[in-house]
Amino acid sequence: MLTIAEAPRRTERFLAGQMLEALRAVEYELASFDTAPVDVELADVARSLVEIRHVRGASDATYLISAFGDELLMQLQLNVHRLVVYRVPALDALDAGTLAVGLERWRIGAERAGWKFGWRDAPIAGDPGRRYVETYCYAFAGSDFLEDEPQQLYWRTDIVQMTRYYTIEAAHSGIRLSPRRAGFPV
């Protein structure tokens, strides 16, 4: 049985170790069908750059994921349930309703995988002229999540795939994701 002392260590390992490494594969290089098949490891063809902000002992981490020519700000909270928040700068009249419409295809796919969603406009404290549009994604893990490595692999992979297609769908909808390029705080 998982002890109270061990739970924060495993949470830390998942947020700052496993997820950090996994998110590097949000974008990866695929070999062309015009070349001979090559046996490669995902880690060797991963293209995403990931920055992390995490306070040791906290149950969340914030990642800035550079993939597909853009950057996505993502927060992952890990407790018995999982919460992912994507933050997009509110530019060019973008609001929660517009973002929801632009990412409708993505939402349908993620809901089929068991995720639930919310969208909101979030003002930036101390800067009333700017705001983020946030996508809240909720999913429920088993109570033994921190002890169950196959379950960790499932959720880690699912979050990476969800993030990958969030980024791709945003690009197809003309939604710019990078807070840094918009001059927003990260």
N, C-alpha and C positions, 0 to 999 in steps of 0.2 A: 504494500500500500504506500502511496506517495505521501511523504511527510510535509508539513508546513515549511520546514527548513529547505527541503529539496525542490519544492514547487517553484520558487523564484529563480533558482539556478536553471531549471529546465525551461522556464519561460524566457530567460535571458538567452539561452542557447538557441531557442527557436527564433526569437526576434532578431538578435544581433549576429547570429551565426547562419543557421539554415536559411532563413528568409533573405538575408542579405546576399548570400551566394546564389540562391534560386532566382532572385529578381534580375540577375545579370543575364538571364536567358529570356527576358521579355522579347528581345530581338536577337535573332541568331541567323547566321549565314546558311543558306541551303545550297547544296551543290547543284549544278545544272544537269539536266538530263542529257545534254550534249557531251558530257564527259563520262569517263568510266566511273562506276561506283567506288566510293572511298569510304573506308571504315573510320569514322571520326567520333569523338566524344563531344557531347553538348557543351561542356566547359571550354573546349578548344575553339568552338565557333560562335560562342556567345558574344554579342556586340554591345549590349546595354552597359552603360556606366551607371553605378548606383552610389549615391551618397546617403549616409544615415545620420540621424540625430536621435540619440537615445540616452536616457539617464539610467544608470545601473540601478536595478531594483524596481524601476517603473514597469508597468504592464503594457506599455505601448512604445512604438518607435515610429519615426517619420522618415520616409525615404523620398529622395528626389531621383527619379528614374529617367535617364536620357536614352530614348529609343525612337527609331523611325523619324529622326530629324526634329524631335520635340522633346519636352521634358514634362513629366507628370509628377505632381506632388501627391504622395499617398501616405496615409497614417494607418497603421495596423495596431489594433488593440487586441491583446490576447488575455482572455480569462476563460471561463468554461465555454463561453460563447465567443464568437469571433466578430469583430467589427472592422470593416475597411472603410476609410473615408478618402475619396478622391477630391482634391481641391483644384478648381480651374479658375483662373482670373476672369472676372466678369468684364469682358471687353466687347465693344461693338454691339451693345444692347443685349448681350447674353444674360439670361436669367435662368432660374431653375426650370421653368416651363420649356424654354427654348432648348436647353441642354437635354432635358428628358426626351423631347421629340427627336433631337439629333442622334440620340443614343438608344432609340427604341429597339432596334434589332439586337443590339448588345444586351439590353435589359431582358428581353424575352429569352435569349439563350442562357443567361446567368440564372434567371428564375427557374428554368427547367432543371438546372443543376442544384436547386435548393436555396438559392440566395433570395433575400427580401430586400427591398429598396425604399429609400426616401431621398428627396431632393430638396435643397433649401438654399436661399440666398443668405450669405453670412458676411456681415460687415466686418471690417478689419478694425480691431480696437485701436483707437488713437488716430485713425485715418478714415473719417466718415465719407470721403469722396470715392473710396474704392472698396470693393468687396470680392469675395470668392463665391463661386457657385459650388456647392458641395453635393456629392453623391454619397449617400450612406448605404453601405452594403452589410447586411447582417446574415450570419450563418451560424448554425449550432453544431458544435462538436460533441463527441461523446464525453461523458464525465471522466473517462480514463485517457483523454487526449495526450496529456504530458507523459504518459507511460506507454503509449501505443505508437511505435515508430511507423507502421504502415498507415495509420490514420494521419500522422504528421506529414508523411509523404503525399497522401491524397490531398490534404488541404493546402500544403505548400504548392503543389503543382496546380491546383485549382485556382489559387490566388494569382499565380504567375500567368496562367492562361486568361483569366478574367482581366488582368491588367494589360496583357498583350492586346486583346481585342478591344478594350476600352480605348487604347491609344490609336489603334488602326481605324476604328469607327469614327473617332473624333476627327481624324485627318480626312476621312471620306466626307464628313459633314462640314469641313472647313472650320472646325473649332480649334483655336490655338490654345494649347495647354500650359505652356511654360510660364510660371510665375516670374522667373528670373528675367526673361526677355521682356516681360511687361512692366518690370520695375517693382514687382510686388515683393514683400518680405518673405524669405524662405528660412 
